[in-house]
Amino acid sequence: MDAALLKTAPPAAPSQTAGDDARFEAVRRRDRSFDGTFVHAVRTTGVYCRPSCAARPAKRANISFYDSAEAAEAAGFRPCKRCRPEAAPEDERRARPRRA
């Protein structure tokens, strides 16, 4: 990229940056309490996941955040086969077998 273009580009809005930092921290911690509030997508793989996904977290520079699975799919990402973010959390609990 052109260095002059980077210098003239306006900085990201502080509220958006702060929100994304909090979201990334939730992804890094695999915090289940954030499931259903947003999904994160990885540009290098084309996959989007729940915040609690057990997959190895990607580099921060390759992650973008979406308010819903539908928004991530509209942006061209596919759902993770591991955490199934397109399914509602209640559906996942019902589908999970119970241990005796």
Number of C-alpha atoms within 10 A of each C-alpha: 5 6 7 8 9 10 9 8 8 8 9 9 8 9 9 10 12 12 12 17 13 12 21 20 14 17 24 16 13 19 15 13 10 15 19 17 13 18 27 25 26 20 15 10 12 15 17 29 29 29 28 19 23 12 12 9 16 15 10 13 8 11 16 16 19 16 12 17 26 16 14 24 17 10 12 13 20 21 21 18 11 11 17 17 26 20 12 12 13 8 9 13 10 9 8 8 8 7 4 3
